[in-house]
Amino acid sequence: VKNELDAVRDRLPTKAEIDKWVKLGILDVDDYVGYMGQHGYSDEVIGFYLQELATELTG
């Protein structure tokens, strides 16, 4: 039986989709942080992922 949090996560875009949308300019940093927080990632881990994305985007 899924709990309520799992049901919400099932309706959210995946991390891969969120990353892709940031790279395409569809989402901004605030959107990214919001979605990742809804997936249960801590602020620290979200920061690490943002650093990774920034490195990928700037080459």
mmCIF file of the N, C-alpha and C atoms, coordinates in Angstrom:
data_MODEL
# 
_entry.id   MODEL 
# 
loop_
_atom_site.group_PDB 
_atom_site.id 
_atom_site.type_symbol 
_atom_site.label_atom_id 
_atom_site.label_alt_id 
_atom_site.label_comp_id 
_atom_site.label_asym_id 
_atom_site.label_entity_id 
_atom_site.label_seq_id 
_atom_site.pdbx_PDB_ins_code 
_atom_site.Cartn_x 
_atom_site.Cartn_y 
_atom_site.Cartn_z 
_atom_site.occupancy 
_atom_site.B_iso_or_equiv 
_atom_site.pdbx_formal_charge 
_atom_site.auth_seq_id 
_atom_site.auth_comp_id 
_atom_site.auth_asym_id 
_atom_site.auth_atom_id 
_atom_site.pdbx_PDB_model_num 
ATOM 1   N N  . VAL A 1 1  ? 0.848  -1.180 0.000   1.00 0.00 ? 1  VAL A N  1 
ATOM 2   C CA . VAL A 1 1  ? 0.000  0.000  0.000   1.00 0.00 ? 1  VAL A CA 1 
ATOM 3   C C  . VAL A 1 1  ? 0.892  1.240  0.000   1.00 0.00 ? 1  VAL A C  1 
ATOM 4   N N  . LYS A 1 2  ? 0.637  2.106  -0.947  1.00 0.00 ? 2  LYS A N  1 
ATOM 5   C CA . LYS A 1 2  ? 1.420  3.337  -1.028  1.00 0.00 ? 2  LYS A CA 1 
ATOM 6   C C  . LYS A 1 2  ? 0.902  4.356  -0.029  1.00 0.00 ? 2  LYS A C  1 
ATOM 7   N N  . ASN A 1 3  ? 1.838  5.056  0.556   1.00 0.00 ? 3  ASN A N  1 
ATOM 8   C CA . ASN A 1 3  ? 1.394  6.127  1.437   1.00 0.00 ? 3  ASN A CA 1 
ATOM 9   C C  . ASN A 1 3  ? 1.150  7.391  0.616   1.00 0.00 ? 3  ASN A C  1 
ATOM 10  N N  . GLU A 1 4  ? 0.662  8.398  1.254   1.00 0.00 ? 4  GLU A N  1 
ATOM 11  C CA . GLU A 1 4  ? 0.289  9.630  0.556   1.00 0.00 ? 4  GLU A CA 1 
ATOM 12  C C  . GLU A 1 4  ? 1.484  10.296 -0.122  1.00 0.00 ? 4  GLU A C  1 
ATOM 13  N N  . LEU A 1 5  ? 2.655  10.283 0.527   1.00 0.00 ? 5  LEU A N  1 
ATOM 14  C CA . LEU A 1 5  ? 3.847  10.890 -0.054  1.00 0.00 ? 5  LEU A CA 1 
ATOM 15  C C  . LEU A 1 5  ? 4.255  10.177 -1.333  1.00 0.00 ? 5  LEU A C  1 
ATOM 16  N N  . ASP A 1 6  ? 4.214  8.841  -1.342  1.00 0.00 ? 6  ASP A N  1 
ATOM 17  C CA . ASP A 1 6  ? 4.532  8.088  -2.554  1.00 0.00 ? 6  ASP A CA 1 
ATOM 18  C C  . ASP A 1 6  ? 3.568  8.434  -3.678  1.00 0.00 ? 6  ASP A C  1 
ATOM 19  N N  . ALA A 1 7  ? 2.313  8.611  -3.363  1.00 0.00 ? 7  ALA A N  1 
ATOM 20  C CA . ALA A 1 7  ? 1.313  8.954  -4.377  1.00 0.00 ? 7  ALA A CA 1 
ATOM 21  C C  . ALA A 1 7  ? 1.611  10.319 -4.993  1.00 0.00 ? 7  ALA A C  1 
ATOM 22  N N  . VAL A 1 8  ? 2.035  11.274 -4.170  1.00 0.00 ? 8  VAL A N  1 
ATOM 23  C CA . VAL A 1 8  ? 2.391  12.598 -4.684  1.00 0.00 ? 8  VAL A CA 1 
ATOM 24  C C  . VAL A 1 8  ? 3.615  12.498 -5.571  1.00 0.00 ? 8  VAL A C  1 
ATOM 25  N N  . ARG A 1 9  ? 4.626  11.760 -5.138  1.00 0.00 ? 9  ARG A N  1 
ATOM 26  C CA . ARG A 1 9  ? 5.849  11.617 -5.928  1.00 0.00 ? 9  ARG A CA 1 
ATOM 27  C C  . ARG A 1 9  ? 5.572  10.977 -7.278  1.00 0.00 ? 9  ARG A C  1 
ATOM 28  N N  . ASP A 1 10 ? 4.621  10.072 -7.331  1.00 0.00 ? 10 ASP A N  1 
ATOM 29  C CA . ASP A 1 10 ? 4.283  9.426  -8.597  1.00 0.00 ? 10 ASP A CA 1 
ATOM 30  C C  . ASP A 1 10 ? 3.731  10.421 -9.608  1.00 0.00 ? 10 ASP A C  1 
ATOM 31  N N  . ARG A 1 11 ? 3.207  11.534 -9.156  1.00 0.00 ? 11 ARG A N  1 
ATOM 32  C CA . ARG A 1 11 ? 2.643  12.545 -10.053 1.00 0.00 ? 11 ARG A CA 1 
ATOM 33  C C  . ARG A 1 11 ? 3.653  13.628 -10.420 1.00 0.00 ? 11 ARG A C  1 
ATOM 34  N N  . LEU A 1 12 ? 4.814  13.615 -9.798  1.00 0.00 ? 12 LEU A N  1 
ATOM 35  C CA . LEU A 1 12 ? 5.841  14.612 -10.074 1.00 0.00 ? 12 LEU A CA 1 
ATOM 36  C C  . LEU A 1 12 ? 6.712  14.169 -11.241 1.00 0.00 ? 12 LEU A C  1 
ATOM 37  N N  . PRO A 1 13 ? 7.310  15.132 -11.956 1.00 0.00 ? 13 PRO A N  1 
ATOM 38  C CA . PRO A 1 13 ? 8.281  14.746 -12.977 1.00 0.00 ? 13 PRO A CA 1 
ATOM 39  C C  . PRO A 1 13 ? 9.484  14.084 -12.308 1.00 0.00 ? 13 PRO A C  1 
ATOM 40  N N  . THR A 1 14 ? 10.145 13.199 -13.033 1.00 0.00 ? 14 THR A N  1 
ATOM 41  C CA . THR A 1 14 ? 11.326 12.525 -12.500 1.00 0.00 ? 14 THR A CA 1 
ATOM 42  C C  . THR A 1 14 ? 12.482 13.511 -12.376 1.00 0.00 ? 14 THR A C  1 
ATOM 43  N N  . LYS A 1 15 ? 13.508 13.114 -11.635 1.00 0.00 ? 15 LYS A N  1 
ATOM 44  C CA . LYS A 1 15 ? 14.699 13.949 -11.522 1.00 0.00 ? 15 LYS A CA 1 
ATOM 45  C C  . LYS A 1 15 ? 15.310 14.172 -12.896 1.00 0.00 ? 15 LYS A C  1 
ATOM 46  N N  . ALA A 1 16 ? 15.352 13.136 -13.723 1.00 0.00 ? 16 ALA A N  1 
ATOM 47  C CA . ALA A 1 16 ? 15.914 13.265 -15.070 1.00 0.00 ? 16 ALA A CA 1 
ATOM 48  C C  . ALA A 1 16 ? 15.139 14.299 -15.891 1.00 0.00 ? 16 ALA A C  1 
ATOM 49  N N  . GLU A 1 17 ? 13.815 14.280 -15.769 1.00 0.00 ? 17 GLU A N  1 
ATOM 50  C CA . GLU A 1 17 ? 13.001 15.269 -16.487 1.00 0.00 ? 17 GLU A CA 1 
ATOM 51  C C  . GLU A 1 17 ? 13.261 16.676 -15.964 1.00 0.00 ? 17 GLU A C  1 
ATOM 52  N N  . ILE A 1 18 ? 13.361 16.809 -14.652 1.00 0.00 ? 18 ILE A N  1 
ATOM 53  C CA . ILE A 1 18 ? 13.614 18.117 -14.046 1.00 0.00 ? 18 ILE A CA 1 
ATOM 54  C C  . ILE A 1 18 ? 14.968 18.651 -14.504 1.00 0.00 ? 18 ILE A C  1 
ATOM 55  N N  . ASP A 1 19 ? 16.000 17.802 -14.474 1.00 0.00 ? 19 ASP A N  1 
ATOM 56  C CA . ASP A 1 19 ? 17.332 18.205 -14.938 1.00 0.00 ? 19 ASP A CA 1 
ATOM 57  C C  . ASP A 1 19 ? 17.281 18.665 -16.395 1.00 0.00 ? 19 ASP A C  1 
ATOM 58  N N  . LYS A 1 20 ? 16.599 17.894 -17.225 1.00 0.00 ? 20 LYS A N  1 
ATOM 59  C CA . LYS A 1 20 ? 16.494 18.219 -18.654 1.00 0.00 ? 20 LYS A CA 1 
ATOM 60  C C  . LYS A 1 20 ? 15.808 19.562 -18.855 1.00 0.00 ? 20 LYS A C  1 
ATOM 61  N N  . TRP A 1 21 ? 14.727 19.807 -18.121 1.00 0.00 ? 21 TRP A N  1 
ATOM 62  C CA . TRP A 1 21 ? 13.981 21.052 -18.273 1.00 0.00 ? 21 TRP A CA 1 
ATOM 63  C C  . TRP A 1 21 ? 14.800 22.259 -17.834 1.00 0.00 ? 21 TRP A C  1 
ATOM 64  N N  . VAL A 1 22 ? 15.660 22.079 -16.825 1.00 0.00 ? 22 VAL A N  1 
ATOM 65  C CA . VAL A 1 22 ? 16.551 23.171 -16.426 1.00 0.00 ? 22 VAL A CA 1 
ATOM 66  C C  . VAL A 1 22 ? 17.536 23.448 -17.556 1.00 0.00 ? 22 VAL A C  1 
ATOM 67  N N  . LYS A 1 23 ? 18.112 22.400 -18.116 1.00 0.00 ? 23 LYS A N  1 
ATOM 68  C CA . LYS A 1 23 ? 19.084 22.563 -19.205 1.00 0.00 ? 23 LYS A CA 1 
ATOM 69  C C  . LYS A 1 23 ? 18.461 23.228 -20.425 1.00 0.00 ? 23 LYS A C  1 
ATOM 70  N N  . LEU A 1 24 ? 17.179 22.974 -20.658 1.00 0.00 ? 24 LEU A N  1 
ATOM 71  C CA . LEU A 1 24 ? 16.475 23.577 -21.796 1.00 0.00 ? 24 LEU A CA 1 
ATOM 72  C C  . LEU A 1 24 ? 15.937 24.972 -21.491 1.00 0.00 ? 24 LEU A C  1 
ATOM 73  N N  . GLY A 1 25 ? 16.076 25.409 -20.238 1.00 0.00 ? 25 GLY A N  1 
ATOM 74  C CA . GLY A 1 25 ? 15.590 26.721 -19.850 1.00 0.00 ? 25 GLY A CA 1 
ATOM 75  C C  . GLY A 1 25 ? 14.102 26.768 -19.545 1.00 0.00 ? 25 GLY A C  1 
ATOM 76  N N  . ILE A 1 26 ? 13.475 25.605 -19.437 1.00 0.00 ? 26 ILE A N  1 
ATOM 77  C CA . ILE A 1 26 ? 12.047 25.541 -19.131 1.00 0.00 ? 26 ILE A CA 1 
ATOM 78  C C  . ILE A 1 26 ? 11.799 25.848 -17.657 1.00 0.00 ? 26 ILE A C  1 
ATOM 79  N N  . LEU A 1 27 ? 12.684 25.357 -16.798 1.00 0.00 ? 27 LEU A N  1 
ATOM 80  C CA . LEU A 1 27 ? 12.600 25.608 -15.357 1.00 0.00 ? 27 LEU A CA 1 
ATOM 81  C C  . LEU A 1 27 ? 13.766 26.480 -14.930 1.00 0.00 ? 27 LEU A C  1 
ATOM 82  N N  . ASP A 1 28 ? 13.536 27.311 -13.912 1.00 0.00 ? 28 ASP A N  1 
ATOM 83  C CA . ASP A 1 28 ? 14.637 28.072 -13.327 1.00 0.00 ? 28 ASP A CA 1 
ATOM 84  C C  . ASP A 1 28 ? 15.076 27.400 -12.021 1.00 0.00 ? 28 ASP A C  1 
ATOM 85  N N  . VAL A 1 29 ? 16.041 27.986 -11.362 1.00 0.00 ? 29 VAL A N  1 
ATOM 86  C CA . VAL A 1 29 ? 16.604 27.393 -10.146 1.00 0.00 ? 29 VAL A CA 1 
ATOM 87  C C  . VAL A 1 29 ? 15.545 27.233 -9.059  1.00 0.00 ? 29 VAL A C  1 
ATOM 88  N N  . ASP A 1 30 ? 14.692 28.230 -8.903  1.00 0.00 ? 30 ASP A N  1 
ATOM 89  C CA . ASP A 1 30 ? 13.654 28.143 -7.870  1.00 0.00 ? 30 ASP A CA 1 
ATOM 90  C C  . ASP A 1 30 ? 12.704 26.977 -8.139  1.00 0.00 ? 30 ASP A C  1 
ATOM 91  N N  . ASP A 1 31 ? 12.327 26.793 -9.411  1.00 0.00 ? 31 ASP A N  1 
ATOM 92  C CA . ASP A 1 31 ? 11.474 25.659 -9.775  1.00 0.00 ? 31 ASP A CA 1 
ATOM 93  C C  . ASP A 1 31 ? 12.181 24.343 -9.460  1.00 0.00 ? 31 ASP A C  1 
ATOM 94  N N  . TYR A 1 32 ? 13.473 24.279 -9.821  1.00 0.00 ? 32 TYR A N  1 
ATOM 95  C CA . TYR A 1 32 ? 14.268 23.080 -9.592  1.00 0.00 ? 32 TYR A CA 1 
ATOM 96  C C  . TYR A 1 32 ? 14.292 22.731 -8.105  1.00 0.00 ? 32 TYR A C  1 
ATOM 97  N N  . VAL A 1 33 ? 14.594 23.721 -7.282  1.00 0.00 ? 33 VAL A N  1 
ATOM 98  C CA . VAL A 1 33 ? 14.662 23.501 -5.834  1.00 0.00 ? 33 VAL A CA 1 
ATOM 99  C C  . VAL A 1 33 ? 13.311 23.024 -5.310  1.00 0.00 ? 33 VAL A C  1 
ATOM 100 N N  . GLY A 1 34 ? 12.245 23.615 -5.793  1.00 0.00 ? 34 GLY A N  1 
ATOM 101 C CA . GLY A 1 34 ? 10.910 23.217 -5.354  1.00 0.00 ? 34 GLY A CA 1 
ATOM 102 C C  . GLY A 1 34 ? 10.583 21.775 -5.696  1.00 0.00 ? 34 GLY A C  1 
ATOM 103 N N  . TYR A 1 35 ? 10.819 21.396 -6.949  1.00 0.00 ? 35 TYR A N  1 
ATOM 104 C CA . TYR A 1 35 ? 10.534 20.018 -7.359  1.00 0.00 ? 35 TYR A CA 1 
ATOM 105 C C  . TYR A 1 35 ? 11.406 19.012 -6.612  1.00 0.00 ? 35 TYR A C  1 
ATOM 106 N N  . MET A 1 36 ? 12.690 19.343 -6.466  1.00 0.00 ? 36 MET A N  1 
ATOM 107 C CA . MET A 1 36 ? 13.591 18.414 -5.783  1.00 0.00 ? 36 MET A CA 1 
ATOM 108 C C  . MET A 1 36 ? 13.211 18.271 -4.314  1.00 0.00 ? 36 MET A C  1 
ATOM 109 N N  . GLY A 1 37 ? 12.779 19.362 -3.701  1.00 0.00 ? 37 GLY A N  1 
ATOM 110 C CA . GLY A 1 37 ? 12.301 19.298 -2.323  1.00 0.00 ? 37 GLY A CA 1 
ATOM 111 C C  . GLY A 1 37 ? 11.070 18.417 -2.198  1.00 0.00 ? 37 GLY A C  1 
ATOM 112 N N  . GLN A 1 38 ? 10.187 18.496 -3.181  1.00 0.00 ? 38 GLN A N  1 
ATOM 113 C CA . GLN A 1 38 ? 8.996  17.650 -3.169  1.00 0.00 ? 38 GLN A CA 1 
ATOM 114 C C  . GLN A 1 38 ? 9.359  16.174 -3.314  1.00 0.00 ? 38 GLN A C  1 
ATOM 115 N N  . HIS A 1 39 ? 10.486 15.905 -3.950  1.00 0.00 ? 39 HIS A N  1 
ATOM 116 C CA . HIS A 1 39 ? 10.964 14.528 -4.066  1.00 0.00 ? 39 HIS A CA 1 
ATOM 117 C C  . HIS A 1 39 ? 11.646 14.053 -2.783  1.00 0.00 ? 39 HIS A C  1 
ATOM 118 N N  . GLY A 1 40 ? 11.845 14.960 -1.836  1.00 0.00 ? 40 GLY A N  1 
ATOM 119 C CA . GLY A 1 40 ? 12.407 14.581 -0.549  1.00 0.00 ? 40 GLY A CA 1 
ATOM 120 C C  . GLY A 1 40 ? 13.899 14.801 -0.409  1.00 0.00 ? 40 GLY A C  1 
ATOM 121 N N  . TYR A 1 41 ? 14.526 15.459 -1.402  1.00 0.00 ? 41 TYR A N  1 
ATOM 122 C CA . TYR A 1 41 ? 15.958 15.733 -1.309  1.00 0.00 ? 41 TYR A CA 1 
ATOM 123 C C  . TYR A 1 41 ? 16.205 16.850 -0.297  1.00 0.00 ? 41 TYR A C  1 
ATOM 124 N N  . SER A 1 42 ? 17.284 16.725 0.472   1.00 0.00 ? 42 SER A N  1 
ATOM 125 C CA . SER A 1 42 ? 17.648 17.766 1.434   1.00 0.00 ? 42 SER A CA 1 
ATOM 126 C C  . SER A 1 42 ? 18.210 18.977 0.688   1.00 0.00 ? 42 SER A C  1 
ATOM 127 N N  . ASP A 1 43 ? 18.220 20.124 1.353   1.00 0.00 ? 43 ASP A N  1 
ATOM 128 C CA . ASP A 1 43 ? 18.777 21.337 0.751   1.00 0.00 ? 43 ASP A CA 1 
ATOM 129 C C  . ASP A 1 43 ? 20.237 21.133 0.359   1.00 0.00 ? 43 ASP A C  1 
ATOM 130 N N  . GLU A 1 44 ? 20.976 20.411 1.188   1.00 0.00 ? 44 GLU A N  1 
ATOM 131 C CA . GLU A 1 44 ? 22.388 20.168 0.894   1.00 0.00 ? 44 GLU A CA 1 
ATOM 132 C C  . GLU A 1 44 ? 22.544 19.372 -0.399  1.00 0.00 ? 44 GLU A C  1 
ATOM 133 N N  . VAL A 1 45 ? 21.778 18.316 -0.545  1.00 0.00 ? 45 VAL A N  1 
ATOM 134 C CA . VAL A 1 45 ? 21.873 17.475 -1.742  1.00 0.00 ? 45 VAL A CA 1 
ATOM 135 C C  . VAL A 1 45 ? 21.397 18.247 -2.973  1.00 0.00 ? 45 VAL A C  1 
ATOM 136 N N  . ILE A 1 46 ? 20.349 19.039 -2.826  1.00 0.00 ? 46 ILE A N  1 
ATOM 137 C CA . ILE A 1 46 ? 19.884 19.867 -3.942  1.00 0.00 ? 46 ILE A CA 1 
ATOM 138 C C  . ILE A 1 46 ? 21.001 20.806 -4.388  1.00 0.00 ? 46 ILE A C  1 
ATOM 139 N N  . GLY A 1 47 ? 21.718 21.361 -3.436  1.00 0.00 ? 47 GLY A N  1 
ATOM 140 C CA . GLY A 1 47 ? 22.854 22.222 -3.759  1.00 0.00 ? 47 GLY A CA 1 
ATOM 141 C C  . GLY A 1 47 ? 23.919 21.494 -4.553  1.00 0.00 ? 47 GLY A C  1 
ATOM 142 N N  . PHE A 1 48 ? 24.201 20.258 -4.186  1.00 0.00 ? 48 PHE A N  1 
ATOM 143 C CA . PHE A 1 48 ? 25.179 19.459 -4.932  1.00 0.00 ? 48 PHE A CA 1 
ATOM 144 C C  . PHE A 1 48 ? 24.713 19.237 -6.365  1.00 0.00 ? 48 PHE A C  1 
ATOM 145 N N  . TYR A 1 49 ? 23.440 18.904 -6.515  1.00 0.00 ? 49 TYR A N  1 
ATOM 146 C CA . TYR A 1 49 ? 22.893 18.695 -7.862  1.00 0.00 ? 49 TYR A CA 1 
ATOM 147 C C  . TYR A 1 49 ? 22.934 19.988 -8.677  1.00 0.00 ? 49 TYR A C  1 
ATOM 148 N N  . LEU A 1 50 ? 22.673 21.120 -8.046  1.00 0.00 ? 50 LEU A N  1 
ATOM 149 C CA . LEU A 1 50 ? 22.747 22.395 -8.755  1.00 0.00 ? 50 LEU A CA 1 
ATOM 150 C C  . LEU A 1 50 ? 24.172 22.687 -9.215  1.00 0.00 ? 50 LEU A C  1 
ATOM 151 N N  . GLN A 1 51 ? 25.153 22.359 -8.379  1.00 0.00 ? 51 GLN A N  1 
ATOM 152 C CA . GLN A 1 51 ? 26.548 22.535 -8.779  1.00 0.00 ? 51 GLN A CA 1 
ATOM 153 C C  . GLN A 1 51 ? 26.873 21.662 -9.983  1.00 0.00 ? 51 GLN A C  1 
ATOM 154 N N  . GLU A 1 52 ? 26.375 20.435 -9.967  1.00 0.00 ? 52 GLU A N  1 
ATOM 155 C CA . GLU A 1 52 ? 26.596 19.523 -11.087 1.00 0.00 ? 52 GLU A CA 1 
ATOM 156 C C  . GLU A 1 52 ? 25.974 20.084 -12.369 1.00 0.00 ? 52 GLU A C  1 
ATOM 157 N N  . LEU A 1 53 ? 24.735 20.553 -12.279 1.00 0.00 ? 53 LEU A N  1 
ATOM 158 C CA . LEU A 1 53 ? 24.064 21.127 -13.450 1.00 0.00 ? 53 LEU A CA 1 
ATOM 159 C C  . LEU A 1 53 ? 24.812 22.354 -13.969 1.00 0.00 ? 53 LEU A C  1 
ATOM 160 N N  . ALA A 1 54 ? 25.257 23.210 -13.064 1.00 0.00 ? 54 ALA A N  1 
ATOM 161 C CA . ALA A 1 54 ? 25.985 24.410 -13.472 1.00 0.00 ? 54 ALA A CA 1 
ATOM 162 C C  . ALA A 1 54 ? 27.257 24.040 -14.220 1.00 0.00 ? 54 ALA A C  1 
ATOM 163 N N  . THR A 1 55 ? 27.954 23.016 -13.749 1.00 0.00 ? 55 THR A N  1 
ATOM 164 C CA . THR A 1 55 ? 29.171 22.556 -14.415 1.00 0.00 ? 55 THR A CA 1 
ATOM 165 C C  . THR A 1 55 ? 28.852 22.029 -15.807 1.00 0.00 ? 55 THR A C  1 
ATOM 166 N N  . GLU A 1 56 ? 27.773 21.270 -15.924 1.00 0.00 ? 56 GLU A N  1 
ATOM 167 C CA . GLU A 1 56 ? 27.373 20.740 -17.227 1.00 0.00 ? 56 GLU A CA 1 
ATOM 168 C C  . GLU A 1 56 ? 26.987 21.861 -18.188 1.00 0.00 ? 56 GLU A C  1 
ATOM 169 N N  . LEU A 1 57 ? 26.305 22.876 -17.683 1.00 0.00 ? 57 LEU A N  1 
ATOM 170 C CA . LEU A 1 57 ? 25.830 23.960 -18.541 1.00 0.00 ? 57 LEU A CA 1 
ATOM 171 C C  . LEU A 1 57 ? 26.943 24.905 -18.980 1.00 0.00 ? 57 LEU A C  1 
ATOM 172 N N  . THR A 1 58 ? 27.963 25.052 -18.145 1.00 0.00 ? 58 THR A N  1 
ATOM 173 C CA . THR A 1 58 ? 29.048 25.978 -18.478 1.00 0.00 ? 58 THR A CA 1 
ATOM 174 C C  . THR A 1 58 ? 30.237 25.277 -19.117 1.00 0.00 ? 58 THR A C  1 
ATOM 175 N N  . GLY A 1 59 ? 30.182 23.958 -19.129 1.00 0.00 ? 59 GLY A N  1 
ATOM 176 C CA . GLY A 1 59 ? 31.227 23.185 -19.795 1.00 0.00 ? 59 GLY A CA 1 
ATOM 177 C C  . GLY A 1 59 ? 32.431 23.068 -18.971 1.00 0.00 ? 59 GLY A C  1 
# 
